[in-house]
Amino acid sequence: MRITKVNELLRKLLGEIMEREMSLKPGVFITIAKVDTSRDLRYTRMFISVFPEQEAHYVSETLKKELAKIQKHLYSKLHMKPMPKISFEIDKTAEEADKVEKILKELF
């Protein structure tokens, strides 16, 4: 229960921070698809959806470059201990679903 609340709080705060603080190329959009925090609250993995999908590498590199700035803003708003270390991963759920759908169409 506590982890669920922490995940939702992190999702909300990081969404706001990324919207205000990150500067992406025009036409590139990111969405936080899932937040997964460890039980000891030390690590949080953020799964990011990218549109268009071919810009995923660009977004991944931008997130790596701006991670310290994002965490600094998060820590200034978040009052909990321990403070989770954030990592970003590109969510490939939609891409995998498209592959499965294409395979199913070929079968029928």
Biopython code that builds the backbone (N, CA, C, O; Angstrom):
import numpy as np
from Bio.PDB.StructureBuilder import StructureBuilder

atoms = [
    (1, "MET", "N", (0.824, -1.202, 0.000)),
    (1, "MET", "CA", (0.000, 0.000, 0.000)),
    (1, "MET", "C", (0.862, 1.257, 0.000)),
    (1, "MET", "O", (0.610, 2.182, -0.771)),
    (2, "ARG", "N", (1.876, 1.294, 0.859)),
    (2, "ARG", "CA", (2.746, 2.464, 0.922)),
    (2, "ARG", "C", (3.496, 2.656, -0.390)),
    (2, "ARG", "O", (3.618, 3.779, -0.878)),
    (3, "ILE", "N", (3.999, 1.563, -0.961)),
    (3, "ILE", "CA", (4.737, 1.649, -2.228)),
    (3, "ILE", "C", (3.840, 2.202, -3.324)),
    (3, "ILE", "O", (4.292, 2.997, -4.148)),
    (4, "THR", "N", (2.581, 1.795, -3.346)),
    (4, "THR", "CA", (1.638, 2.299, -4.350)),
    (4, "THR", "C", (1.481, 3.805, -4.226)),
    (4, "THR", "O", (1.472, 4.516, -5.231)),
    (5, "LYS", "N", (1.360, 4.292, -3.005)),
    (5, "LYS", "CA", (1.227, 5.739, -2.796)),
    (5, "LYS", "C", (2.501, 6.477, -3.198)),
    (5, "LYS", "O", (2.440, 7.547, -3.804)),
    (6, "VAL", "N", (3.645, 5.907, -2.863)),
    (6, "VAL", "CA", (4.921, 6.516, -3.237)),
    (6, "VAL", "C", (5.047, 6.554, -4.764)),
    (6, "VAL", "O", (5.463, 7.566, -5.328)),
    (7, "ASN", "N", (4.690, 5.459, -5.425)),
    (7, "ASN", "CA", (4.755, 5.410, -6.892)),
    (7, "ASN", "C", (3.880, 6.490, -7.521)),
    (7, "ASN", "O", (4.308, 7.170, -8.454)),
    (8, "GLU", "N", (2.667, 6.650, -7.018)),
    (8, "GLU", "CA", (1.764, 7.671, -7.564)),
    (8, "GLU", "C", (2.282, 9.083, -7.314)),
    (8, "GLU", "O", (2.195, 9.944, -8.189)),
    (9, "LEU", "N", (2.817, 9.318, -6.128)),
    (9, "LEU", "CA", (3.387, 10.623, -5.811)),
    (9, "LEU", "C", (4.571, 10.933, -6.734)),
    (9, "LEU", "O", (4.670, 12.030, -7.283)),
    (10, "LEU", "N", (5.463, 9.957, -6.897)),
    (10, "LEU", "CA", (6.616, 10.152, -7.778)),
    (10, "LEU", "C", (6.180, 10.379, -9.220)),
    (10, "LEU", "O", (6.742, 11.222, -9.920)),
    (11, "ARG", "N", (5.189, 9.634, -9.654)),
    (11, "ARG", "CA", (4.686, 9.791, -11.024)),
    (11, "ARG", "C", (4.166, 11.215, -11.242)),
    (11, "ARG", "O", (4.460, 11.846, -12.257)),
    (12, "LYS", "N", (3.399, 11.701, -10.285)),
    (12, "LYS", "CA", (2.826, 13.045, -10.391)),
    (12, "LYS", "C", (3.925, 14.109, -10.384)),
    (12, "LYS", "O", (3.969, 14.972, -11.260)),
    (13, "LEU", "N", (4.814, 14.039, -9.386)),
    (13, "LEU", "CA", (5.862, 15.048, -9.264)),
    (13, "LEU", "C", (6.824, 15.026, -10.453)),
    (13, "LEU", "O", (7.184, 16.078, -10.980)),
    (14, "LEU", "N", (7.237, 13.843, -10.870)),
    (14, "LEU", "CA", (8.164, 13.761, -11.997)),
    (14, "LEU", "C", (7.511, 14.211, -13.296)),
    (14, "LEU", "O", (8.168, 14.813, -14.146)),
    (15, "GLY", "N", (6.228, 13.925, -13.455)),
    (15, "GLY", "CA", (5.514, 14.413, -14.630)),
    (15, "GLY", "C", (5.530, 15.935, -14.700)),
    (15, "GLY", "O", (5.767, 16.519, -15.757)),
    (16, "GLU", "N", (5.275, 16.565, -13.561)),
    (16, "GLU", "CA", (5.292, 18.034, -13.503)),
    (16, "GLU", "C", (6.695, 18.584, -13.766)),
    (16, "GLU", "O", (6.864, 19.545, -14.517)),
    (17, "ILE", "N", (7.686, 17.971, -13.147)),
    (17, "ILE", "CA", (9.067, 18.435, -13.307)),
    (17, "ILE", "C", (9.516, 18.287, -14.758)),
    (17, "ILE", "O", (10.099, 19.208, -15.330)),
    (18, "MET", "N", (9.247, 17.139, -15.343)),
    (18, "MET", "CA", (9.676, 16.898, -16.721)),
    (18, "MET", "C", (8.963, 17.825, -17.695)),
    (18, "MET", "O", (9.553, 18.270, -18.680)),
    (19, "GLU", "N", (7.713, 18.113, -17.426)),
    (19, "GLU", "CA", (6.955, 19.017, -18.300)),
    (19, "GLU", "C", (7.541, 20.426, -18.270)),
    (19, "GLU", "O", (7.642, 21.083, -19.306)),
    (20, "ARG", "N", (7.926, 20.888, -17.081)),
    (20, "ARG", "CA", (8.444, 22.254, -16.942)),
    (20, "ARG", "C", (9.927, 22.380, -17.246)),
    (20, "ARG", "O", (10.350, 23.372, -17.840)),
    (21, "GLU", "N", (10.717, 21.406, -16.855)),
    (21, "GLU", "CA", (12.168, 21.548, -16.884)),
    (21, "GLU", "C", (12.864, 20.953, -18.102)),
    (21, "GLU", "O", (13.965, 21.379, -18.452)),
    (22, "MET", "N", (12.241, 19.978, -18.749)),
    (22, "MET", "CA", (12.891, 19.347, -19.897)),
    (22, "MET", "C", (12.537, 20.067, -21.180)),
    (22, "MET", "O", (11.391, 20.459, -21.400)),
    (23, "SER", "N", (13.524, 20.231, -22.007)),
    (23, "SER", "CA", (13.264, 20.824, -23.315)),
    (23, "SER", "C", (13.576, 19.770, -24.376)),
    (23, "SER", "O", (14.734, 19.421, -24.608)),
    (24, "LEU", "N", (12.524, 19.276, -25.006)),
    (24, "LEU", "CA", (12.663, 18.274, -26.054)),
    (24, "LEU", "C", (12.442, 18.925, -27.413)),
    (24, "LEU", "O", (11.937, 20.044, -27.511)),
    (25, "LYS", "N", (12.827, 18.206, -28.449)),
    (25, "LYS", "CA", (12.577, 18.681, -29.807)),
    (25, "LYS", "C", (11.075, 18.879, -29.993)),
    (25, "LYS", "O", (10.276, 18.184, -29.365)),
    (26, "PRO", "N", (10.688, 19.817, -30.846)),
    (26, "PRO", "CA", (9.256, 19.968, -31.147)),
    (26, "PRO", "C", (8.694, 18.667, -31.740)),
    (26, "PRO", "O", (9.336, 18.019, -32.567)),
    (27, "GLY", "N", (7.509, 18.308, -31.309)),
    (27, "GLY", "CA", (6.850, 17.110, -31.826)),
    (27, "GLY", "C", (7.216, 15.828, -31.104)),
    (27, "GLY", "O", (6.726, 14.759, -31.471)),
    (28, "VAL", "N", (8.062, 15.904, -30.089)),
    (28, "VAL", "CA", (8.433, 14.721, -29.307)),
    (28, "VAL", "C", (7.713, 14.808, -27.969)),
    (28, "VAL", "O", (7.813, 15.807, -27.257)),
    (29, "PHE", "N", (6.989, 13.750, -27.642)),
    (29, "PHE", "CA", (6.216, 13.722, -26.410)),
    (29, "PHE", "C", (6.602, 12.508, -25.589)),
    (29, "PHE", "O", (6.859, 11.432, -26.128)),
    (30, "ILE", "N", (6.639, 12.695, -24.262)),
    (30, "ILE", "CA", (6.906, 11.570, -23.377)),
    (30, "ILE", "C", (5.800, 11.469, -22.334)),
    (30, "ILE", "O", (5.205, 12.464, -21.920)),
    (31, "THR", "N", (5.553, 10.238, -21.931)),
    (31, "THR", "CA", (4.551, 9.955, -20.915)),
    (31, "THR", "C", (5.151, 8.963, -19.931)),
    (31, "THR", "O", (5.853, 8.031, -20.326)),
    (32, "ILE", "N", (4.877, 9.163, -18.669)),
    (32, "ILE", "CA", (5.319, 8.200, -17.670)),
    (32, "ILE", "C", (4.307, 7.057, -17.679)),
    (32, "ILE", "O", (3.161, 7.221, -17.260)),
    (33, "ALA", "N", (4.748, 5.903, -18.160)),
    (33, "ALA", "CA", (3.865, 4.754, -18.297)),
    (33, "ALA", "C", (3.724, 3.976, -16.989)),
    (33, "ALA", "O", (2.647, 3.476, -16.666)),
    (34, "LYS", "N", (4.825, 3.882, -16.242)),
    (34, "LYS", "CA", (4.801, 3.082, -15.016)),
    (34, "LYS", "C", (5.914, 3.552, -14.095)),
    (34, "LYS", "O", (6.967, 3.997, -14.551)),
    (35, "VAL", "N", (5.672, 3.449, -12.805)),
    (35, "VAL", "CA", (6.678, 3.761, -11.789)),
    (35, "VAL", "C", (6.834, 2.529, -10.910)),
    (35, "VAL", "O", (5.849, 1.971, -10.427)),
    (36, "ASP", "N", (8.066, 2.113, -10.708)),
    (36, "ASP", "CA", (8.334, 0.921, -9.914)),
    (36, "ASP", "C", (9.404, 1.256, -8.868)),
    (36, "ASP", "O", (10.578, 1.408, -9.202)),
    (37, "THR", "N", (8.993, 1.368, -7.610)),
    (37, "THR", "CA", (9.900, 1.711, -6.516)),
    (37, "THR", "C", (10.214, 0.466, -5.704)),
    (37, "THR", "O", (9.332, -0.347, -5.430)),
    (38, "SER", "N", (11.481, 0.322, -5.321)),
    (38, "SER", "CA", (11.884, -0.830, -4.511)),
    (38, "SER", "C", (11.244, -0.738, -3.123)),
    (38, "SER", "O", (10.866, 0.343, -2.673)),
    (39, "ARG", "N", (11.131, -1.873, -2.464)),
    (39, "ARG", "CA", (10.496, -1.916, -1.139)),
    (39, "ARG", "C", (11.220, -1.060, -0.109)),
    (39, "ARG", "O", (10.594, -0.504, 0.793)),
    (40, "ASP", "N", (12.547, -0.955, -0.245)),
    (40, "ASP", "CA", (13.308, -0.147, 0.716)),
    (40, "ASP", "C", (13.332, 1.338, 0.337)),
    (40, "ASP", "O", (13.985, 2.133, 1.012)),
    (41, "LEU", "N", (12.637, 1.715, -0.723)),
    (41, "LEU", "CA", (12.481, 3.091, -1.196)),
    (41, "LEU", "C", (13.793, 3.730, -1.672)),
    (41, "LEU", "O", (13.881, 4.954, -1.770)),
    (42, "ARG", "N", (14.792, 2.928, -1.962)),
    (42, "ARG", "CA", (16.073, 3.481, -2.391)),
    (42, "ARG", "C", (16.160, 3.681, -3.905)),
    (42, "ARG", "O", (16.925, 4.526, -4.369)),
    (43, "TYR", "N", (15.399, 2.928, -4.668)),
    (43, "TYR", "CA", (15.488, 2.983, -6.129)),
    (43, "TYR", "C", (14.100, 3.072, -6.755)),
    (43, "TYR", "O", (13.154, 2.428, -6.301)),
    (44, "THR", "N", (14.000, 3.872, -7.790)),
    (44, "THR", "CA", (12.756, 3.986, -8.543)),
    (44, "THR", "C", (13.072, 3.908, -10.022)),
    (44, "THR", "O", (13.914, 4.646, -10.534)),
    (45, "ARG", "N", (12.381, 2.996, -10.703)),
    (45, "ARG", "CA", (12.502, 2.917, -12.161)),
    (45, "ARG", "C", (11.268, 3.556, -12.774)),
    (45, "ARG", "O", (10.134, 3.219, -12.434)),
    (46, "MET", "N", (11.517, 4.481, -13.680)),
    (46, "MET", "CA", (10.436, 5.172, -14.389)),
    (46, "MET", "C", (10.410, 4.630, -15.810)),
    (46, "MET", "O", (11.405, 4.706, -16.531)),
    (47, "PHE", "N", (9.273, 4.087, -16.206)),
    (47, "PHE", "CA", (9.107, 3.587, -17.565)),
    (47, "PHE", "C", (8.431, 4.680, -18.382)),
    (47, "PHE", "O", (7.330, 5.123, -18.054)),
    (48, "ILE", "N", (9.096, 5.108, -19.442)),
    (48, "ILE", "CA", (8.669, 6.244, -20.245)),
    (48, "ILE", "C", (8.222, 5.775, -21.618)),
    (48, "ILE", "O", (8.919, 5.002, -22.275)),
    (49, "SER", "N", (7.046, 6.248, -22.055)),
    (49, "SER", "CA", (6.588, 6.031, -23.430)),
    (49, "SER", "C", (6.982, 7.244, -24.246)),
    (49, "SER", "O", (6.867, 8.379, -23.782)),
    (50, "VAL", "N", (7.446, 7.005, -25.462)),
    (50, "VAL", "CA", (7.908, 8.082, -26.326)),
    (50, "VAL", "C", (7.105, 8.077, -27.611)),
    (50, "VAL", "O", (6.873, 7.028, -28.212)),
    (51, "PHE", "N", (6.679, 9.274, -28.028)),
    (51, "PHE", "CA", (6.011, 9.427, -29.318)),
    (51, "PHE", "C", (6.696, 10.550, -30.062)),
    (51, "PHE", "O", (6.864, 11.630, -29.495)),
    (52, "PRO", "N", (7.091, 10.354, -31.272)),
    (52, "PRO", "CA", (7.119, 9.113, -32.049)),
    (52, "PRO", "C", (8.200, 8.155, -31.526)),
    (52, "PRO", "O", (9.216, 8.577, -30.973)),
    (53, "GLU", "N", (7.950, 6.867, -31.719)),
    (53, "GLU", "CA", (8.813, 5.831, -31.160)),
    (53, "GLU", "C", (10.259, 5.921, -31.640)),
    (53, "GLU", "O", (11.175, 5.548, -30.907)),
    (54, "GLN", "N", (10.473, 6.410, -32.857)),
    (54, "GLN", "CA", (11.842, 6.479, -33.386)),
    (54, "GLN", "C", (12.697, 7.513, -32.655)),
    (54, "GLN", "O", (13.909, 7.562, -32.868)),
    (55, "GLU", "N", (12.099, 8.332, -31.805)),
    (55, "GLU", "CA", (12.837, 9.322, -31.018)),
    (55, "GLU", "C", (13.229, 8.792, -29.635)),
    (55, "GLU", "O", (13.712, 9.553, -28.797)),
    (56, "ALA", "N", (13.026, 7.505, -29.394)),
    (56, "ALA", "CA", (13.294, 6.918, -28.073)),
    (56, "ALA", "C", (14.756, 7.077, -27.667)),
    (56, "ALA", "O", (15.043, 7.382, -26.509)),
    (57, "HIS", "N", (15.673, 6.878, -28.590)),
    (57, "HIS", "CA", (17.096, 7.016, -28.259)),
    (57, "HIS", "C", (17.415, 8.464, -27.875)),
    (57, "HIS", "O", (18.133, 8.709, -26.906)),
    (58, "TYR", "N", (16.884, 9.411, -28.634)),
    (58, "TYR", "CA", (17.088, 10.831, -28.328)),
    (58, "TYR", "C", (16.567, 11.166, -26.928)),
    (58, "TYR", "O", (17.246, 11.846, -26.159)),
    (59, "VAL", "N", (15.368, 10.691, -26.598)),
    (59, "VAL", "CA", (14.776, 10.959, -25.281)),
    (59, "VAL", "C", (15.606, 10.298, -24.182)),
    (59, "VAL", "O", (15.839, 10.895, -23.131)),
    (60, "SER", "N", (16.044, 9.082, -24.425)),
    (60, "SER", "CA", (16.864, 8.372, -23.441)),
    (60, "SER", "C", (18.153, 9.137, -23.147)),
    (60, "SER", "O", (18.531, 9.281, -21.984)),
    (61, "GLU", "N", (18.824, 9.625, -24.174)),
    (61, "GLU", "CA", (20.055, 10.394, -23.994)),
    (61, "GLU", "C", (19.777, 11.722, -23.279)),
    (61, "GLU", "O", (20.563, 12.144, -22.432)),
    (62, "THR", "N", (18.674, 12.370, -23.612)),
    (62, "THR", "CA", (18.313, 13.634, -22.963)),
    (62, "THR", "C", (18.035, 13.408, -21.481)),
    (62, "THR", "O", (18.455, 14.207, -20.645)),
    (63, "LEU", "N", (17.334, 12.329, -21.150)),
    (63, "LEU", "CA", (17.051, 12.018, -19.748)),
    (63, "LEU", "C", (18.340, 11.749, -18.974)),
    (63, "LEU", "O", (18.477, 12.175, -17.827)),
    (64, "LYS", "N", (19.282, 11.045, -19.595)),
    (64, "LYS", "CA", (20.565, 10.785, -18.933)),
    (64, "LYS", "C", (21.291, 12.090, -18.626)),
    (64, "LYS", "O", (21.846, 12.260, -17.541)),
    (65, "LYS", "N", (21.282, 13.010, -19.592)),
    (65, "LYS", "CA", (21.972, 14.285, -19.416)),
    (65, "LYS", "C", (21.324, 15.144, -18.332)),
    (65, "LYS", "O", (22.014, 15.856, -17.602)),
    (66, "GLU", "N", (19.995, 15.075, -18.230)),
    (66, "GLU", "CA", (19.263, 15.949, -17.320)),
    (66, "GLU", "C", (18.852, 15.266, -16.017)),
    (66, "GLU", "O", (18.088, 15.835, -15.238)),
    (67, "LEU", "N", (19.346, 14.063, -15.776)),
    (67, "LEU", "CA", (18.935, 13.299, -14.596)),
    (67, "LEU", "C", (19.254, 14.038, -13.299)),
    (67, "LEU", "O", (18.413, 14.094, -12.401)),
    (68, "ALA", "N", (20.436, 14.596, -13.188)),
    (68, "ALA", "CA", (20.806, 15.292, -11.948)),
    (68, "ALA", "C", (19.880, 16.475, -11.684)),
    (68, "ALA", "O", (19.466, 16.701, -10.547)),
    (69, "LYS", "N", (19.559, 17.221, -12.722)),
    (69, "LYS", "CA", (18.660, 18.368, -12.578)),
    (69, "LYS", "C", (17.248, 17.910, -12.185)),
    (69, "LYS", "O", (16.604, 18.531, -11.339)),
    (70, "ILE", "N", (16.779, 16.839, -12.793)),
    (70, "ILE", "CA", (15.447, 16.304, -12.486)),
    (70, "ILE", "C", (15.403, 15.832, -11.034)),
    (70, "ILE", "O", (14.452, 16.134, -10.313)),
    (71, "GLN", "N", (16.428, 15.092, -10.601)),
    (71, "GLN", "CA", (16.460, 14.600, -9.222)),
    (71, "GLN", "C", (16.546, 15.751, -8.234)),
    (71, "GLN", "O", (15.914, 15.696, -7.179)),
    (72, "LYS", "N", (17.305, 16.783, -8.543)),
    (72, "LYS", "CA", (17.421, 17.944, -7.658)),
    (72, "LYS", "C", (16.048, 18.589, -7.443)),
    (72, "LYS", "O", (15.681, 18.908, -6.313)),
    (73, "HIS", "N", (15.291, 18.780, -8.532)),
    (73, "HIS", "CA", (13.951, 19.359, -8.413)),
    (73, "HIS", "C", (13.028, 18.430, -7.625)),
    (73, "HIS", "O", (12.229, 18.887, -6.808)),
    (74, "LEU", "N", (13.144, 17.133, -7.873)),
    (74, "LEU", "CA", (12.310, 16.164, -7.155)),
    (74, "LEU", "C", (12.618, 16.208, -5.659)),
    (74, "LEU", "O", (11.696, 16.239, -4.843)),
    (75, "TYR", "N", (13.889, 16.211, -5.292)),
    (75, "TYR", "CA", (14.273, 16.200, -3.890)),
    (75, "TYR", "C", (13.831, 17.467, -3.173)),
    (75, "TYR", "O", (13.560, 17.439, -1.972)),
    (76, "SER", "N", (13.757, 18.573, -3.897)),
    (76, "SER", "CA", (13.306, 19.816, -3.263)),
    (76, "SER", "C", (11.810, 19.777, -2.944)),
    (76, "SER", "O", (11.348, 20.501, -2.063)),
    (77, "LYS", "N", (11.052, 18.938, -3.654)),
    (77, "LYS", "CA", (9.608, 18.838, -3.435)),
    (77, "LYS", "C", (9.223, 17.655, -2.563)),
    (77, "LYS", "O", (8.153, 17.649, -1.955)),
    (78, "LEU", "N", (10.087, 16.661, -2.500)),
    (78, "LEU", "CA", (9.775, 15.409, -1.821)),
    (78, "LEU", "C", (10.438, 15.400, -0.446)),
    (78, "LEU", "O", (11.644, 15.616, -0.323)),
    (79, "HIS", "N", (9.646, 15.150, 0.568)),
    (79, "HIS", "CA", (10.173, 15.144, 1.934)),
    (79, "HIS", "C", (10.001, 13.752, 2.520)),
    (79, "HIS", "O", (9.067, 13.482, 3.276)),
    (80, "MET", "N", (10.925, 12.881, 2.150)),
    (80, "MET", "CA", (10.887, 11.518, 2.660)),
    (80, "MET", "C", (12.323, 10.994, 2.739)),
    (80, "MET", "O", (13.228, 11.497, 2.073)),
    (81, "LYS", "N", (12.495, 9.991, 3.554)),
    (81, "LYS", "CA", (13.790, 9.340, 3.668)),
    (81, "LYS", "C", (13.562, 7.850, 3.629)),
    (81, "LYS", "O", (12.627, 7.362, 4.264)),
    (82, "PRO", "N", (14.374, 7.112, 2.915)),
    (82, "PRO", "CA", (15.442, 7.589, 2.042)),
    (82, "PRO", "C", (14.873, 8.192, 0.758)),
    (82, "PRO", "O", (13.729, 7.936, 0.383)),
    (83, "MET", "N", (15.695, 8.992, 0.103)),
    (83, "MET", "CA", (15.303, 9.570, -1.181)),
    (83, "MET", "C", (15.636, 8.556, -2.266)),
    (83, "MET", "O", (16.778, 8.104, -2.354)),
    (84, "PRO", "N", (14.670, 8.196, -3.087)),
    (84, "PRO", "CA", (14.947, 7.177, -4.111)),
    (84, "PRO", "C", (15.841, 7.707, -5.234)),
    (84, "PRO", "O", (15.733, 8.861, -5.650)),
    (85, "LYS", "N", (16.718, 6.838, -5.704)),
    (85, "LYS", "CA", (17.557, 7.155, -6.856)),
    (85, "LYS", "C", (16.736, 6.784, -8.096)),
    (85, "LYS", "O", (16.247, 5.660, -8.214)),
    (86, "ILE", "N", (16.593, 7.734, -9.009)),
    (86, "ILE", "CA", (15.729, 7.562, -10.178)),
    (86, "ILE", "C", (16.518, 7.016, -11.355)),
    (86, "ILE", "O", (17.645, 7.440, -11.610)),
    (87, "SER", "N", (15.919, 6.073, -12.069)),
    (87, "SER", "CA", (16.462, 5.632, -13.355)),
    (87, "SER", "C", (15.298, 5.584, -14.343)),
    (87, "SER", "O", (14.156, 5.322, -13.967)),
    (88, "PHE", "N", (15.607, 5.838, -15.595)),
    (88, "PHE", "CA", (14.595, 5.862, -16.646)),
    (88, "PHE", "C", (14.803, 4.714, -17.608)),
    (88, "PHE", "O", (15.934, 4.372, -17.952)),
    (89, "GLU", "N", (13.695, 4.118, -18.041)),
    (89, "GLU", "CA", (13.723, 3.072, -19.052)),
    (89, "GLU", "C", (12.616, 3.365, -20.052)),
    (89, "GLU", "O", (11.547, 3.861, -19.695)),
    (90, "ILE", "N", (12.892, 3.050, -21.307)),
    (90, "ILE", "CA", (11.879, 3.241, -22.344)),
    (90, "ILE", "C", (10.899, 2.077, -22.262)),
    (90, "ILE", "O", (11.303, 0.914, -22.289)),
    (91, "ASP", "N", (9.616, 2.392, -22.161)),
    (91, "ASP", "CA", (8.562, 1.377, -22.094)),
    (91, "ASP", "C", (8.292, 0.866, -23.501)),
    (91, "ASP", "O", (7.967, 1.643, -24.398)),
    (92, "LYS", "N", (8.425, -0.416, -23.688)),
    (92, "LYS", "CA", (8.247, -1.013, -25.015)),
    (92, "LYS", "C", (6.942, -1.794, -25.123)),
    (92, "LYS", "O", (6.779, -2.600, -26.040)),
    (93, "THR", "N", (6.022, -1.570, -24.211)),
    (93, "THR", "CA", (4.762, -2.308, -24.204)),
    (93, "THR", "C", (3.978, -2.110, -25.495)),
    (93, "THR", "O", (3.505, -3.080, -26.086)),
    (94, "ALA", "N", (3.836, -0.861, -25.937)),
    (94, "ALA", "CA", (3.067, -0.581, -27.157)),
    (94, "ALA", "C", (3.742, -1.206, -28.368)),
    (94, "ALA", "O", (3.073, -1.759, -29.241)),
    (95, "GLU", "N", (5.051, -1.120, -28.421)),
    (95, "GLU", "CA", (5.807, -1.696, -29.537)),
    (95, "GLU", "C", (5.619, -3.213, -29.585)),
    (95, "GLU", "O", (5.395, -3.784, -30.653)),
    (96, "GLU", "N", (5.711, -3.859, -28.423)),
    (96, "GLU", "CA", (5.518, -5.315, -28.367)),
    (96, "GLU", "C", (4.081, -5.699, -28.728)),
    (96, "GLU", "O", (3.855, -6.709, -29.393)),
    (97, "ALA", "N", (3.113, -4.892, -28.289)),
    (97, "ALA", "CA", (1.711, -5.166, -28.621)),
    (97, "ALA", "C", (1.491, -5.070, -30.131)),
    (97, "ALA", "O", (0.744, -5.870, -30.695)),
    (98, "ASP", "N", (2.126, -4.110, -30.789)),
    (98, "ASP", "CA", (2.023, -3.984, -32.245)),
    (98, "ASP", "C", (2.581, -5.217, -32.942)),
    (98, "ASP", "O", (1.999, -5.697, -33.915)),
    (99, "LYS", "N", (3.709, -5.733, -32.450)),
    (99, "LYS", "CA", (4.306, -6.938, -33.045)),
    (99, "LYS", "C", (3.363, -8.127, -32.921)),
    (99, "LYS", "O", (3.175, -8.880, -33.877)),
    (100, "VAL", "N", (2.773, -8.293, -31.744)),
    (100, "VAL", "CA", (1.844, -9.409, -31.526)),
    (100, "VAL", "C", (0.629, -9.266, -32.431)),
    (100, "VAL", "O", (0.161, -10.243, -33.015)),
    (101, "GLU", "N", (0.122, -8.040, -32.545)),
    (101, "GLU", "CA", (-1.043, -7.795, -33.398)),
    (101, "GLU", "C", (-0.729, -8.125, -34.858)),
    (101, "GLU", "O", (-1.561, -8.723, -35.540)),
    (102, "LYS", "N", (0.432, -7.757, -35.341)),
    (102, "LYS", "CA", (0.824, -8.064, -36.729)),
    (102, "LYS", "C", (0.928, -9.574, -36.940)),
    (102, "LYS", "O", (0.502, -10.089, -37.974)),
    (103, "ILE", "N", (1.487, -10.274, -35.973)),
    (103, "ILE", "CA", (1.609, -11.731, -36.075)),
    (103, "ILE", "C", (0.216, -12.362, -36.127)),
    (103, "ILE", "O", (-0.034, -13.261, -36.930)),
    (104, "LEU", "N", (-0.682, -11.889, -35.274)),
    (104, "LEU", "CA", (-2.045, -12.425, -35.261)),
    (104, "LEU", "C", (-2.761, -12.161, -36.576)),
    (104, "LEU", "O", (-3.496, -13.022, -37.060)),
    (105, "LYS", "N", (-2.560, -10.992, -37.159)),
    (105, "LYS", "CA", (-3.181, -10.681, -38.448)),
    (105, "LYS", "C", (-2.659, -11.580, -39.548)),
    (105, "LYS", "O", (-3.413, -11.984, -40.432)),
    (106, "GLU", "N", (-1.361, -11.899, -39.502)),
    (106, "GLU", "CA", (-0.766, -12.783, -40.505)),
    (106, "GLU", "C", (-1.326, -14.196, -40.378)),
    (106, "GLU", "O", (-1.477, -14.900, -41.377)),
    (107, "LEU", "N", (-1.633, -14.607, -39.160)),
    (107, "LEU", "CA", (-2.152, -15.966, -38.940)),
    (107, "LEU", "C", (-3.593, -16.106, -39.409)),
    (107, "LEU", "O", (-4.016, -17.186, -39.821)),
    (108, "PHE", "N", (-4.336, -15.021, -39.346)),
    (108, "PHE", "CA", (-5.756, -15.116, -39.720)),
    (108, "PHE", "C", (-6.002, -14.393, -40.956)),
    (108, "PHE", "O", (-7.136, -14.356, -41.434)),
]
sb = StructureBuilder()
sb.init_structure("model")
sb.init_model(0)
sb.init_chain("A")
sb.init_seg("    ")
for serial, (resi, resn, name, xyz) in enumerate(atoms, 1):
    if name == "N":
        sb.init_residue(resn, " ", resi, " ")
    sb.init_atom(name, np.array(xyz, "f"), 0.0, 1.0, " ", f" {name:<3s}", serial, name[0])
structure = sb.get_structure()
